[in-house]
């Protein structure tokens, strides 16, 4: 929901109509990536702060400096804040803007994947490791080789690990169309495809055994329409903007993502982790706040959507609160669209 429309919102009424409440209120948290490790839910969100930087289309106001990890013993349990898990000052290659992270586990080591701007102002993706799911995490001295842009999401497909990433506008994905970073040109629309051209795709690559490197050059995550044609850049209500996520349900791979300036979380399905994926529909209608970003996780016998909104901060786009609600796949595998306010 755009920031200029919040003047008319009755926030008391909106908070009453919300289908779920913030999981924590002592911090602002966003972009929640949830996983189940050893029978508990762990959440890896961004930690939103107000750095006094004005709103712009490049997301400069998202000036986050650290990550906290949260856990829940079950889907209804109290949320525990495990404190600072990683700070930007402890990441040698990074300068600022710790945006949406994700995590995974392999052989007893936990891996936190995170984007940040390097010392040249270019978004890269780093990895930090810990023997505990709650950290503290130790960052690798360099970002992942050949990584770029934002919003890493790691998907463990029965022991093969894939990293999905990317985001347009402030996430800089459009600046990598030639394979090298194009620094010249102002504003978020520079270097984007034309409206009648295929949309810019999220990227993905399989990780090597160490989970610290790609084994391949990142490839496009193609989203096709019902006729088998690539979704176009001008199709703002369906094209990829940011926040990729993959889950697998009954053998089908679900690629979900945010449409950014139209504020939907949508999904597409495929029969393998590389896609292509065919557009299916909306998972989440717009929340209060400009961004929408989610994760989807199975816990015990249910599926949950983790998401965020800005209702607690009364519409401040960069002060968001993570939430969760049940997500339903129907008998045909379609995801029921969720309305965040009833
Ligand atoms: O939290 C900063 C950015 O906002 C994320 O990386 C995007 O997905 C959007 O939620």
Boltz pocket constraint, residues with backbone or C-beta under 6 A from the ligand:
constraints:
  - pocket:
      binder: B
      contacts: [[A, 30], [A, 31], [A, 46], [A, 59], [A, 62], [A, 98], [A, 99], [A, 100], [A, 150], [A, 151], [A, 167], [A, 242], [A, 243], [A, 291], [A, 292], [A, 293]]
      max_distance: 6.0
